[in-house]
Structure formats: C-alpha cells, structure tokens
Amino acid sequence: MAVWDIARQPAREQFSYWHDVICQVFVPLTPERTVSAEGFAGLVEARPLDTVNRARIRSQPQRTLHGPKEVSRSEGAFYFVNLQLAGRCLTRQGSNESIVEPGQFTVVDTTEPYYFDFDSQWRMLSFRVPREQISARLADPRRGTGLGIDGSRGIGAVAATLMRSLWQLDEPAPRPALGELERSFASVVALAMGAAAPGDESPHDGLRAAVLRFVADHMGDPGLSVATVCRRFAISPRLLHKLFEGAEQTFAETVRTMRLRRTVHLLADPGRTETITEVALRHGFTDPASFSRAFRRQFGVAPRDYPAAHRDSASEDGPRTHPDAPR
C-alpha cells in the first residue's frame, strides 16, 4: 500500500503537496482552499486490484476542480466511484448536481468536467475504474454520473458493501480472480447508476444494450454463448434471459438474427470473394447445413439463391434490399 501523509510536510508546503499527491494518485485536479488555516492536513492511501485502483482519503474542506483544462491533460479514461464515509460533498457533472451524504456514493466520468465541494472535514473510499468496464454496461455512458446514490438499500447497498469489502481485501489473489471481482463490481455500479438516473429507462435497459454491443463485436466467435456473456458481465444466466423478457426474441434468437443479418449484406455484395461457407464460418456458424436452414427461415430463400433474388428485386423496384432483409 502506498501512503501519503500530508501532515508530515511543513505546514506552509502542505497544500501544494496535497495538490501534487491527488494529481499523481487520481487524475489532473485543481484544489482550492475554502477556509483560512496555516496547514492542510490530509491522508491518501492507495492500492491496486488488477486494473482498478483503490484509495482511502481524508482531508480538509476544499473545492476540487476537474475542468476542461484538467480533462485535456488527463491520460486514460476512467470512472471514479466515490463512497462518502464522513462529511458532505456537493458533486456536479453535466446537468446533475447532488449533495452526497455519508453512506451515499457518486460516480464521475473523467472524460468530462466535474466539480467537488467539501464543506467540512471528510473521508471517502474512491475506486478508479477503467471507463470501458462501466460504460460498456450502460446505454448512455453519461447516465447516472454526478448523482448521489443511496448506499443503504437496493442495488446501491450491494455496490457500497462491495466497495468496503474490496478495500479490505489485502491477501494475494490470482489475477483471473481479481478480474472476476472487478467485472462484478462494474456490473453492480452500472446497475446502480441506471436505477438512480431519472427517466423511463429501467436499470436493465443499459445492461441489455451493453450485451447487444458485446454480441455485435464478437459475432464471429463460435463460442459466443450464454455462458461467455454471463462471464463477461458477471451476471447469472437467469438475469441474462430476464433482460430479453418482453422483447420480440430470446437471447439465443437475437444472436442468431444478428449473425444472419450480417451475412445477408455480404451475400448481396456482387464483389465478395468469400464462399458462402466462409461467410457462415466467419459469423459464428460452424455447420453450413444449419446455416442454410436458418437463413431460409429468416429470408425465405437459400443462401446460394439470395444474390439472384436480391438482384431481381433491385431491378424491378430500384436499388433496395430483398423484402425479407433487415431494414
């Protein structure tokens, strides 16, 4: 664990040392004094997990700015998940502004400006999470940032409990196990952000959108399955299937349809050089016969006949796709 004890510096140097420390441990920040005092005591303890960095902080009243200038100087993109332990923090990011009380937490996005205002001595746990780990689980990467999220009930309580437990975790663990913990943490935080944000979107909408993006990015993987998606998002198969309740298709049907829609555009391309079998294999179909059957059910024509049907349709009514192709 790395520890920076600001009080060990000469009083006249403490505030500038504090500035240097928080920029080193977190991201470029500009603190401002809000009370007159000779010194500026504070303490920062930091320790990494795998890709997530944990910190425990205590300090004096202040305003802290991560404005446009600081954003431009930042290296990497992160979310900070901050659990307030003592004192209050006025947090502002975008159009959201909240007073975060002890027991609540807030999430801020380092790719956008944000502002903290601590009105008394304060303590917090802060987790720096690579942005993609959480944004990939949100329909809107800004949804839920800058809000005070209740850490005493519901999904927020699960996230707050995880933060306290993860901070206390100090025994060595295999890297795959740490990765699983980080994915679980990111999933819970994303769900809490979705639940706290105003609007009609349910907490599961963002997760379903993230699952669909993952499927689109890994469509060619024949091993793409319920198990691999659940592992990636640290969710149960039951929750994955629940995400698609009320939709027109189940998860498995959605994956198959997405793959077929990708292949149909390739088969319609007169300049393609791949065989039908190669197109099928590249999009996760391991059996050409099953691909042909699925294609016929979806589009009403065999894959080998689709280019001609597509050309006939286009010649009759102008440049358009086959009537059964996705729009």
C-alpha positions in Angstrom: 0.0 0.0 0.0 1.3 3.5 -0.9 0.6 6.2 1.8 0.9 9.9 1.5 0.6 11.7 4.9 0.3 15.4 4.1 0.7 16.4 7.8 4.3 15.2 7.7 5.2 18.1 5.5 6.0 21.6 6.8 2.7 23.5 7.2 3.5 26.1 4.5 4.1 23.3 2.0 1.1 21.0 2.8 -1.4 22.4 0.4 0.9 22.3 -2.6 1.9 18.8 -1.6 -1.7 17.8 -1.4 -2.2 19.1 -5.0 0.7 17.0 -6.2 -0.5 13.9 -4.5 -4.1 13.9 -5.7 -2.9 14.5 -9.3 -0.5 11.6 -9.0 -3.0 9.1 -7.5 -6.1 10.2 -9.3 -6.3 12.4 -12.4 -5.3 16.1 -13.0 -7.2 18.1 -10.4 -7.1 21.6 -9.1 -8.0 22.0 -5.4 -9.0 25.4 -3.9 -8.8 26.3 -0.2 -12.2 27.3 1.3 -11.0 28.0 4.9 -8.1 30.1 6.3 -5.6 27.9 8.0 -1.9 27.6 8.2 -1.6 23.9 7.3 -3.6 21.5 5.2 -3.5 18.0 6.8 -4.7 15.0 4.8 -4.0 11.4 4.1 -4.2 9.3 0.9 -3.8 5.5 0.9 -3.8 3.7 -2.4 -3.5 0.1 -3.5 -4.4 -1.6 -6.9 -6.5 -4.6 -7.6 -5.9 -5.6 -11.2 -7.0 -2.7 -13.5 -8.9 -0.9 -10.7 -7.1 1.3 -8.2 -8.5 1.7 -4.7 -7.9 4.7 -2.4 -8.9 5.8 1.0 -8.8 9.6 1.6 -9.3 12.0 4.4 -8.8 15.8 4.1 -9.9 19.3 4.9 -12.8 21.5 3.4 -12.0 22.4 -0.1 -13.3 22.7 -3.7 -11.8 20.4 -6.2 -12.0 21.0 -10.0 -11.5 18.6 -12.9 -12.4 21.2 -15.5 -11.8 21.4 -19.3 -8.1 22.2 -18.8 -7.7 19.2 -16.5 -9.6 16.9 -18.8 -7.3 17.8 -21.7 -4.3 16.9 -19.6 -5.7 13.5 -18.5 -4.2 10.3 -19.6 -6.6 7.4 -19.9 -10.4 7.4 -19.4 -11.9 6.4 -16.1 -14.9 6.5 -13.9 -14.4 7.3 -10.2 -16.8 5.6 -7.8 -16.6 7.5 -4.5 -18.2 6.3 -1.3 -18.6 9.1 1.2 -17.6 7.9 4.7 -17.7 11.3 6.6 -18.5 14.9 5.7 -20.6 16.0 2.8 -19.7 16.6 -0.9 -21.5 18.8 -3.4 -20.9 17.0 -6.7 -21.6 18.4 -10.1 -21.2 16.8 -13.5 -23.0 17.9 -16.6 -26.6 18.8 -15.6 -26.5 16.7 -12.5 -25.8 18.2 -9.1 -26.1 16.3 -5.8 -25.2 16.7 -2.1 -23.6 13.3 -1.3 -24.0 12.4 2.4 -22.1 9.7 4.4 -23.3 6.3 3.2 -24.0 7.5 -0.3 -21.7 7.2 -3.3 -21.4 9.1 -6.6 -19.8 8.2 -10.0 -17.9 10.7 -12.2 -16.6 10.4 -15.7 -13.0 11.7 -16.1 -13.6 12.4 -19.9 -16.0 15.3 -18.8 -15.6 18.1 -16.3 -16.7 17.6 -12.8 -16.6 19.5 -9.5 -16.5 18.6 -5.8 -17.1 20.9 -2.9 -16.4 19.6 0.6 -17.9 21.8 3.3 -16.1 20.1 6.3 -13.5 17.5 7.1 -14.3 14.4 5.1 -13.4 10.8 4.4 -14.1 8.6 1.4 -13.3 5.4 -0.4 -12.5 6.0 -4.1 -12.3 3.4 -6.9 -10.7 4.4 -10.2 -12.3 2.0 -12.8 -11.3 1.9 -16.5 -14.1 3.7 -18.3 -14.9 0.8 -20.6 -15.6 -1.6 -17.8 -18.7 0.5 -16.8 -19.6 2.4 -20.0 -19.9 -1.0 -21.8 -22.8 -1.8 -19.4 -24.7 1.5 -19.9 -26.9 2.5 -22.8 -25.7 6.1 -22.3 -22.1 6.4 -20.8 -23.2 9.6 -19.0 -26.3 8.2 -17.4 -26.1 8.2 -13.7 -23.0 10.3 -13.3 -22.9 13.1 -10.7 -25.8 11.7 -8.7 -25.9 10.8 -5.0 -26.7 7.1 -4.9 -28.1 5.6 -1.7 -25.7 3.0 -0.3 -28.1 1.7 2.3 -30.7 -0.1 0.2 -31.3 -1.8 -3.1 -28.6 -2.2 -5.7 -26.8 0.8 -4.2 -26.3 -1.1 -0.9 -24.8 -4.0 -2.8 -22.3 -1.6 -4.5 -21.4 0.1 -1.2 -20.9 -3.2 0.5 -18.6 -4.3 -2.3 -16.6 -1.1 -2.0 -16.0 -1.7 1.7 -15.1 -5.3 1.1 -12.8 -4.7 -1.8 -11.0 -2.0 0.2 -10.3 -4.5 3.0 -9.1 -7.2 0.5 -5.4 -7.4 1.0 -4.5 -11.0 0.6 -2.8 -12.0 -2.7 -5.3 -13.4 -5.2 -4.8 -14.8 -8.7 -5.2 -12.3 -11.5 -8.2 -14.1 -13.0 -10.0 -13.9 -9.7 -9.3 -10.2 -9.4 -10.6 -9.7 -12.9 -13.8 -11.5 -11.9 -14.2 -9.3 -8.9 -13.7 -6.1 -11.0 -16.3 -7.2 -13.5 -18.8 -8.0 -10.8 -18.1 -4.5 -9.3 -18.5 -2.8 -12.6 -21.8 -4.6 -13.3 -23.3 -3.6 -9.9 -22.2 0.0 -10.2 -23.7 0.3 -13.7 -27.0 -1.2 -12.5 -27.0 1.3 -9.5 -26.3 4.2 -11.9 -29.2 3.2 -14.1 -31.6 2.8 -11.2 -30.6 6.2 -9.8 -30.9 8.1 -13.1 -34.2 9.8 -13.8 -36.3 8.8 -16.8 -38.2 5.8 -18.0 -35.2 3.5 -18.7 -35.1 0.6 -16.3 -31.8 -0.5 -14.7 -31.7 -3.5 -17.1 -32.0 -1.4 -20.3 -28.4 -0.3 -20.2 -27.2 -3.8 -19.5 -29.2 -5.2 -22.3 -27.8 -2.6 -24.7 -24.2 -3.4 -23.5 -24.9 -7.1 -24.1 -26.0 -6.4 -27.6 -22.9 -4.4 -28.3 -20.8 -7.2 -27.0 -22.6 -9.7 -29.2 -22.1 -7.4 -32.3 -18.3 -7.2 -31.5 -17.9 -11.0 -31.1 -20.3 -12.3 -33.7 -17.6 -14.3 -35.4 -16.8 -16.3 -32.2 -18.4 -19.7 -32.5 -18.0 -20.0 -28.7 -20.3 -17.0 -28.1 -22.9 -18.3 -25.7 -25.0 -17.7 -22.6 -22.0 -18.8 -20.5 -19.5 -16.5 -22.2 -21.8 -13.4 -22.0 -22.6 -14.1 -18.3 -18.9 -14.4 -17.6 -18.1 -11.2 -19.4 -20.8 -9.2 -17.5 -20.6 -11.1 -14.2 -24.3 -11.9 -14.3 -26.3 -15.1 -13.9 -28.0 -16.9 -16.9 -31.3 -16.2 -15.3 -30.6 -12.4 -15.3 -29.4 -12.6 -18.9 -32.6 -14.3 -20.0 -34.6 -11.8 -18.0 -33.0 -8.9 -19.9 -34.8 -10.2 -23.0 -38.2 -10.8 -21.4 -40.9 -8.8 -23.3 -38.6 -8.5 -26.3 -39.6 -10.0 -29.7 -36.8 -12.6 -29.4 -35.0 -14.5 -26.7 -31.3 -14.0 -26.3 -30.4 -17.0 -28.5 -32.8 -15.9 -31.2 -31.3 -12.4 -31.0 -27.8 -13.7 -31.5 -28.8 -15.8 -34.5 -30.7 -13.0 -36.1 -27.8 -10.6 -35.7 -25.5 -13.1 -37.3 -27.9 -13.7 -40.2 -28.4 -10.0 -40.8 -24.6 -9.5 -41.1 -24.3 -12.4 -43.5 -27.1 -11.2 -45.8 -25.4 -8.0 -46.6 -22.2 -9.8 -47.5 -24.1 -12.3 -49.7 -25.7 -9.4 -51.5 -22.4 -7.8 -52.4 -21.5 -8.7 -56.0 -17.8 -8.1 -55.3 -17.5 -10.6 -52.5 -14.7 -13.1 -52.8 -15.6 -15.4 -49.9 -17.7 -18.6 -50.4 -21.0 -19.0 -48.6 -19.3 -21.4 -46.2 -16.6 -18.9 -45.4 -19.2 -16.2 -44.8 -21.1 -18.6 -42.5 -17.9 -19.6 -40.6 -16.8 -16.0 -40.2 -20.0 -15.2 -38.4 -20.1 -18.0 -35.9 -22.0 -20.7 -37.8 -20.0 -23.9 -37.6 -22.3 -26.1 -39.7 -23.1 -24.9 -43.3 -26.2 -27.0 -43.3 -27.7 -25.4 -40.2 -26.7 -22.0 -41.5 -28.6 -22.7 -44.8 -31.7 -23.8 -42.8 -31.6 -20.7 -40.5 -31.0 -18.4 -43.5 -34.0 -19.9 -45.4 -36.3 -19.5 -42.3 -35.2 -15.9 -41.9 -35.2 -14.7 -45.5 -37.3 -17.2 -47.4 -34.6 -18.2 -49.8 -31.4 -20.4 -49.6 -28.1 -18.5 -49.2 -26.9 -19.6 -52.7 -30.1 -18.1 -54.3 -30.1 -14.9 -52.3 -27.8 -12.8 -54.6 -30.0 -13.5 -57.7 -33.2 -12.8 -55.7 -31.6 -9.6 -54.4 -30.7 -8.5 -58.0 -34.2 -9.3 -59.3 -35.8 -7.3 -56.5 -33.5 -4.4 -57.2 -34.1 -4.4 -60.9 -37.9 -4.3 -60.5 -38.2 -1.6 -58.0 -34.8 0.2 -57.9 -31.9 -0.2 -55.6 -33.3 -1.8 -52.5 -32.7 -4.9 -50.4 -34.7 -8.1 -50.6 -38.1 -7.6 -48.9 -37.2 -10.0 -46.1 -33.8 -8.5 -45.4 -33.4 -6.3 -42.4 -34.0 -2.6 -42.8 
